[in-house]
Amino acid sequence: MNDNQIDKTIQELEKSLPTPYYFKELLKIYRKLGKQAKKEGEYDQSLKYFNHMLSLSNIWHQVYGSKKSGIEGREVDEAVGFLNRFLETHQTLYPYSFAKDGPIQNDVLLSATDYKNLQQLSELIGQHQTTTRTKPKVRKSSKPSSRESGPGFGKEFIIYRQRSQTRTKGKALYHNANGQDVVIEQLVLEHYHTDGYRGFWSENDYWWQVMTLLYWDVVYAKFSDVFEPAFGSFPSQMQDIPQDIFTNEFYTRRQKMIEARHKSLVEPSLFGLRTPSPERELRSAWKKHKGKSCRFFDQWQKFSVDELALAPEVLSHSQLIEIMGRLLRDFNNNRRGLPDLFLANDKQPLFVEVKSERERIARHQLDWHKFLTQNVGVQVAICRVIEKQ
């Protein structure tokens, strides 16, 4: 097979990804090319081929985990979206290198010989560095890691920490900088706080509460079939949520109210004399409704009013409306999947998704990541906590 035929075959295989078979066929070709180039003394070219293998294996582990076979069609379908977003971000299938990113722990595609070649070639041409996943160094920085990847929307950072032998509610614990055992969300939050960020473990509840405070009269609009007058006031302990909240009718019957509320939050009032302030509106709603029976505030003390006000403080008006609008348009399908942490540094917002080493990002989380980056224009970072060896 001549060079043109090889290039054509590679292009055809790349177009057939992420079907598992074609991953493995590409790896075979690059492995053969890498060995041949090394034999001929073309070390730069050989390392390039082996780094291509490393990139393919990185992508494989992000979409299929450690499975070598038994991959279902549904998993392949999900991988298609991931790969498209990956290419949009990196503009290449091959962004990883051994010198920069190190080996993949428990790699199921690359062999020990492959890694031996990667290390030897990197050392030979002066590119090998000490940052590997077998002997990690933790950097005290807002970017704590060794590689850029993630689901195509932001950088993926890695924090290495010693894992505790104890667990809480089924979750693994890790030793933080003070030697305390904490869950990974708290660990990452503390890391960002050390770097000057303010914010909290927000997940979904936080955004439900911001939505409810800013749109209280919309959520609890007294349509005849969303509450029972016989049960008394609405909302109340007996009916603390509208009956249509998980249906399409919630939005369609309130669409005009929602659009009017969007407008009132961002446009000047009183003939232009009163400037819009979603933060002021939220604080006012908190003062007015605090303590009322409301499903979204099963714990009114979970977030303080200052924490709830962070979103309207650091997000632009249009960014805030985009997030609120997605929740209100289809609360049933969009109420979950928001990133774990909401942070700000010098009023620059940042969402952070926290994952353990092998934990996959779910479909509804990816949908929110895409929406936040592409529609809202806010960065989403992925932070993985990996056990320090």
C-alpha positions as semicolon CSV with decimal commas, in nm:
position;residue;x (nm);y (nm);z (nm)
1;M;0,000;0,000;0,000
2;N;0,156;0,332;-0,109
3;D;0,139;0,661;0,083
4;N;-0,166;0,789;-0,107
5;Q;-0,356;0,469;-0,038
6;I;-0,263;0,484;0,330
7;D;-0,378;0,846;0,357
8;K;-0,706;0,760;0,184
9;T;-0,764;0,463;0,414
10;I;-0,694;0,675;0,722
11;Q;-0,938;0,943;0,603
12;E;-1,210;0,683;0,542
13;L;-1,157;0,531;0,886
14;E;-1,166;0,874;1,052
15;K;-1,498;0,948;0,883
16;S;-1,636;0,620;1,022
17;L;-1,563;0,709;1,385
18;P;-1,682;0,671;1,658
19;T;-1,782;0,316;1,564
20;P;-1,554;0,101;1,785
21;Y;-1,425;-0,118;1,500
22;Y;-1,276;0,181;1,317
23;F;-1,098;0,307;1,629
24;K;-0,913;-0,023;1,643
25;E;-0,839;-0,029;1,270
26;L;-0,690;0,320;1,288
27;L;-0,478;0,217;1,585
28;K;-0,340;-0,079;1,386
29;I;-0,238;0,147;1,099
30;Y;-0,073;0,408;1,323
31;R;0,104;0,139;1,522
32;K;0,247;-0,011;1,204
33;L;0,349;0,331;1,070
34;G;0,504;0,426;1,404
35;K;0,716;0,112;1,424
36;Q;0,829;0,148;1,063
37;A;0,926;0,515;1,108
38;K;1,120;0,429;1,424
39;K;1,304;0,149;1,246
40;E;1,403;0,394;0,973
41;G;1,527;0,649;1,227
42;E;1,246;0,899;1,161
43;Y;1,183;0,952;1,530
44;D;0,976;1,270;1,503
45;Q;0,739;1,102;1,259
46;S;0,728;0,786;1,468
47;L;0,635;0,983;1,781
48;K;0,365;1,162;1,584
49;Y;0,202;0,830;1,493
50;F;0,219;0,698;1,848
51;N;0,075;1,024;1,983
52;H;-0,211;0,982;1,733
53;M;-0,275;0,646;1,898
54;L;-0,271;0,813;2,239
55;S;-0,530;1,068;2,123
56;L;-0,757;0,799;1,983
57;S;-0,734;0,603;2,306
58;N;-0,807;0,921;2,506
59;I;-1,124;0,978;2,305
60;W;-1,221;0,610;2,338
61;H;-1,196;0,624;2,718
62;Q;-1,400;0,944;2,732
63;V;-1,687;0,795;2,532
64;Y;-1,670;0,423;2,612
65;G;-1,482;0,410;2,941
66;S;-1,282;0,092;2,995
67;K;-1,509;-0,129;2,783
68;K;-1,328;-0,318;2,508
69;S;-1,638;-0,487;2,367
70;G;-2,011;-0,521;2,423
71;I;-2,070;-0,156;2,328
72;E;-2,435;-0,087;2,253
73;G;-2,577;0,117;1,968
74;R;-2,706;0,376;2,215
75;E;-2,351;0,434;2,338
76;V;-2,228;0,483;1,982
77;D;-2,508;0,734;1,917
78;E;-2,405;0,933;2,225
79;A;-2,042;0,917;2,114
80;V;-2,131;1,080;1,779
81;G;-2,239;1,401;1,951
82;F;-1,935;1,395;2,175
83;L;-1,699;1,354;1,880
84;N;-1,860;1,641;1,687
85;R;-1,819;1,874;1,983
86;F;-1,465;1,750;2,038
87;L;-1,372;1,837;1,681
88;E;-1,538;2,179;1,707
89;T;-1,318;2,257;2,005
90;H;-0,987;2,099;1,908
91;Q;-1,012;2,115;1,527
92;T;-0,832;1,780;1,521
93;L;-0,871;1,421;1,633
94;Y;-0,518;1,424;1,769
95;P;-0,464;1,696;2,032
96;Y;-0,288;1,480;2,292
97;S;0,080;1,403;2,335
98;F;0,259;1,177;2,576
99;A;0,504;1,450;2,683
100;K;0,222;1,685;2,781
101;D;-0,053;1,451;2,893
102;G;0,116;1,134;3,012
103;P;-0,023;0,780;2,991
104;I;-0,387;0,685;3,028
105;Q;-0,440;0,495;3,349
106;N;-0,563;0,138;3,291
107;D;-0,559;0,190;2,916
108;V;-0,757;-0,081;2,735
109;L;-0,635;0,002;2,382
110;L;-0,263;0,078;2,404
111;S;-0,020;-0,192;2,511
112;A;0,281;-0,172;2,739
113;T;0,499;-0,177;2,425
114;D;0,310;0,121;2,285
115;Y;0,382;0,318;2,601
116;K;0,744;0,207;2,598
117;N;0,776;0,350;2,248
118;L;0,602;0,672;2,352
119;Q;0,837;0,724;2,644
120;Q;1,153;0,630;2,458
121;L;1,073;0,851;2,161
122;S;0,972;1,146;2,380
123;E;1,298;1,121;2,573
124;L;1,496;1,076;2,256
125;I;1,379;1,401;2,098
126;G;1,383;1,596;2,422
127;Q;1,008;1,633;2,476
128;H;0,952;1,410;2,776
129;Q;0,850;1,592;3,094
130;T;0,797;1,464;3,446
131;T;0,421;1,518;3,453
132;T;0,269;1,170;3,423
133;R;-0,027;1,011;3,582
134;T;0,177;0,758;3,771
135;K;0,380;1,021;3,958
136;P;0,155;1,329;3,955
137;K;0,233;1,670;4,092
138;V;-0,052;1,887;4,214
139;R;-0,030;2,249;4,113
140;K;-0,200;2,515;4,322
141;S;-0,370;2,693;4,042
142;S;-0,716;2,752;3,902
143;K;-0,602;2,510;3,632
144;P;-0,494;2,214;3,842
145;S;-0,424;1,961;3,580
146;S;-0,225;1,790;3,315
147;R;-0,449;1,783;3,012
148;E;-0,707;1,966;2,809
149;S;-1,004;1,762;2,699
150;G;-1,358;1,734;2,827
151;P;-1,679;1,713;2,627
152;G;-1,580;1,973;2,373
153;F;-1,689;2,278;2,571
154;G;-1,402;2,359;2,801
155;K;-1,079;2,240;2,944
156;E;-1,062;1,927;3,154
157;F;-0,848;1,965;3,462
158;I;-0,720;1,698;3,693
159;I;-0,658;1,714;4,067
160;Y;-0,468;1,429;4,231
161;R;-0,557;1,360;4,594
162;Q;-0,516;1,077;4,841
163;R;-0,833;0,876;4,876
164;S;-0,976;0,806;5,221
165;Q;-1,066;0,458;5,338
166;T;-1,403;0,580;5,466
167;R;-1,715;0,661;5,263
168;T;-2,026;0,870;5,322
169;K;-2,364;0,786;5,169
170;G;-2,187;0,564;4,919
171;K;-1,955;0,843;4,798
172;A;-1,579;0,821;4,809
173;L;-1,393;1,069;5,028
174;Y;-1,057;1,233;4,964
175;H;-0,809;1,411;5,190
176;N;-0,820;1,786;5,136
177;A;-0,529;2,025;5,193
178;N;-0,603;2,028;5,567
179;G;-0,612;1,650;5,594
180;Q;-0,990;1,638;5,629
181;D;-1,203;1,383;5,445
182;V;-1,440;1,549;5,198
183;V;-1,639;1,451;4,890
184;I;-1,494;1,546;4,553
185;E;-1,730;1,841;4,498
186;Q;-1,615;1,999;4,823
187;L;-1,254;1,921;4,740
188;V;-1,271;2,101;4,406
189;L;-1,467;2,389;4,557
190;E;-1,195;2,439;4,819
191;H;-0,933;2,432;4,547
192;Y;-1,103;2,713;4,355
193;H;-1,158;2,913;4,674
194;T;-0,784;2,893;4,736
195;D;-0,731;3,045;4,393
196;G;-0,954;3,342;4,473
197;Y;-1,284;3,226;4,330
198;R;-1,607;3,275;4,522
199;G;-1,903;3,047;4,476
200;F;-2,053;2,723;4,597
201;W;-2,175;2,375;4,524
202;S;-2,484;2,477;4,332
203;E;-2,587;2,184;4,114
204;N;-2,959;2,204;4,022
205;D;-3,132;2,328;4,339
206;Y;-2,962;2,664;4,322
207;W;-3,099;2,744;3,977
208;W;-3,448;2,623;4,067
209;Q;-3,448;2,868;4,356
210;V;-3,317;3,160;4,149
211;M;-3,588;3,088;3,892
212;T;-3,862;3,070;4,154
213;L;-3,765;3,396;4,322
214;L;-3,737;3,591;3,997
215;Y;-4,057;3,439;3,850
216;W;-4,263;3,375;4,164
217;D;-4,587;3,522;4,028
218;V;-4,542;3,328;3,706
219;V;-4,472;2,993;3,872
220;Y;-4,762;3,031;4,115
221;A;-5,007;3,192;3,874
222;K;-5,351;3,085;3,993
223;F;-5,486;2,903;3,689
224;S;-5,792;2,698;3,778
225;D;-5,638;2,356;3,713
226;V;-5,296;2,402;3,875
227;F;-5,412;2,415;4,238
228;E;-5,712;2,317;4,452
229;P;-5,898;2,611;4,613
230;A;-6,049;2,365;4,861
231;F;-5,702;2,309;5,007
232;G;-5,666;2,675;5,099
233;S;-5,407;2,927;4,986
234;F;-5,161;2,865;4,706
235;P;-4,880;2,797;4,758
236;S;-4,923;2,629;5,095
237;Q;-4,803;2,321;5,277
238;M;-5,071;2,109;5,109
239;Q;-4,997;2,240;4,761
240;D;-4,648;2,380;4,736
241;I;-4,597;2,334;4,362
242;P;-4,821;2,396;4,056
243;Q;-4,975;2,076;3,928
244;D;-4,863;2,144;3,571
245;I;-4,495;2,210;3,648
246;F;-4,379;1,888;3,478
247;T;-4,602;1,925;3,170
248;N;-4,574;2,120;2,844
249;E;-4,877;2,321;2,951
250;F;-4,675;2,494;3,221
251;Y;-4,497;2,700;2,958
252;T;-4,766;2,732;2,693
253;R;-5,028;2,876;2,930
254;R;-4,772;3,112;3,088
255;Q;-4,575;3,208;2,778
256;K;-4,695;3,569;2,765
257;M;-4,640;3,608;3,139
258;I;-4,288;3,469;3,110
259;E;-4,199;3,696;2,819
260;A;-4,335;3,998;3,007
261;R;-4,132;3,904;3,313
262;H;-3,818;3,862;3,101
263;K;-3,875;4,213;2,972
264;S;-3,940;4,366;3,313
265;L;-3,617;4,219;3,449
266;V;-3,391;4,369;3,184
267;E;-3,559;4,687;3,058
268;P;-3,575;5,024;3,238
269;S;-3,905;5,119;3,404
270;L;-4,073;5,438;3,527
271;F;-4,008;5,615;3,197
272;G;-3,646;5,507;3,203
273;L;-3,573;5,642;3,549
274;R;-3,543;5,301;3,717
275;T;-3,260;5,089;3,584
276;P;-3,316;4,713;3,560
277;S;-3,166;4,503;3,839
278;P;-3,243;4,130;3,855
279;E;-3,029;4,118;4,169
280;R;-3,249;4,376;4,340
281;E;-3,560;4,192;4,224
282;L;-3,429;3,864;4,366
283;R;-3,346;4,017;4,703
284;S;-3,689;4,177;4,719
285;A;-3,860;3,845;4,638
286;W;-3,652;3,669;4,904
287;K;-3,762;3,920;5,167
288;K;-4,126;3,888;5,059
289;H;-4,154;3,511;5,028
290;K;-3,894;3,364;5,263
291;G;-4,040;3,087;5,478
292;K;-4,341;3,017;5,254
293;S;-4,420;2,661;5,157
294;C;-4,247;2,606;4,826
295;R;-4,123;2,277;4,684
296;F;-3,815;2,444;4,539
297;F;-3,723;2,577;4,883
298;D;-3,761;2,264;5,091
299;Q;-3,460;2,407;5,274
300;W;-3,470;2,788;5,277
301;Q;-3,137;2,785;5,459
302;K;-2,957;2,583;5,191
303;F;-2,845;2,900;5,012
304;S;-2,825;3,245;5,163
305;V;-2,976;3,542;4,980
306;D;-2,622;3,663;4,905
307;E;-2,539;3,329;4,742
308;L;-2,861;3,334;4,538
309;A;-2,779;3,687;4,429
310;L;-2,445;3,580;4,281
311;A;-2,606;3,465;3,956
312;P;-2,777;3,797;3,872
313;E;-2,467;3,981;3,996
314;V;-2,207;3,819;3,770
315;L;-2,417;3,705;3,473
316;S;-2,524;3,962;3,218
317;H;-2,897;4,024;3,187
318;S;-2,914;3,828;2,863
319;Q;-2,715;3,537;3,007
320;L;-2,944;3,513;3,310
321;I;-3,256;3,525;3,092
322;E;-3,119;3,248;2,868
323;I;-3,074;3,013;3,165
324;M;-3,409;3,102;3,320
325;G;-3,582;3,066;2,985
326;R;-3,452;2,713;2,929
327;L;-3,576;2,605;3,270
328;L;-3,918;2,763;3,224
329;R;-3,972;2,632;2,871
330;D;-3,934;2,268;2,972
331;F;-3,872;2,232;3,343
332;N;-3,935;1,859;3,341
333;N;-3,649;1,780;3,101
334;N;-3,414;2,067;3,186
335;R;-3,428;2,067;3,567
336;R;-3,128;1,835;3,595
337;G;-2,782;1,838;3,443
338;L;-2,653;2,180;3,550
339;P;-2,285;2,173;3,651
340;D;-2,189;2,104;4,012
341;L;-2,022;2,435;4,095
342;F;-2,106;2,796;4,014
343;L;-1,811;3,029;4,067
344;A;-1,694;3,379;3,988
345;N;-1,356;3,546;3,978
346;D;-1,356;3,923;3,936
347;K;-1,722;3,893;3,828
348;Q;-1,631;3,645;3,555
349;P;-1,869;3,347;3,589
350;L;-1,750;2,989;3,562
351;F;-1,936;2,658;3,576
352;V;-1,744;2,351;3,687
353;E;-1,850;1,989;3,639
354;V;-1,684;1,762;3,895
355;K;-1,618;1,398;3,813
356;S;-1,419;1,110;3,955
357;E;-1,159;0,937;3,739
358;R;-1,393;0,703;3,551
359;E;-1,723;0,882;3,596
360;R;-1,889;0,963;3,265
361;I;-2,070;1,284;3,180
362;A;-2,439;1,209;3,128
363;R;-2,637;1,311;2,822
364;H;-2,845;1,573;3,006
365;Q;-2,526;1,721;3,151
366;L;-2,370;1,746;2,806
367;D;-2,684;1,922;2,682
368;W;-2,650;2,185;2,954
369;H;-2,277;2,223;2,887
370;K;-2,348;2,287;2,520
371;F;-2,625;2,535;2,601
372;L;-2,418;2,725;2,858
373;T;-2,118;2,762;2,627
374;Q;-2,290;2,816;2,294
375;N;-2,612;2,996;2,391
376;V;-2,523;3,165;2,718
377;G;-2,156;3,228;2,646
378;V;-2,019;3,110;2,980
379;Q;-1,721;2,879;3,025
380;V;-1,779;2,526;3,153
381;A;-1,475;2,345;3,292
382;I;-1,448;1,976;3,378
383;C;-1,247;1,883;3,686
384;R;-1,160;1,521;3,754
385;V;-1,036;1,404;4,092
386;I;-0,797;1,111;4,056
387;E;-0,654;0,905;4,337
388;K;-0,294;0,991;4,407
389;Q;-0,076;0,681;4,387
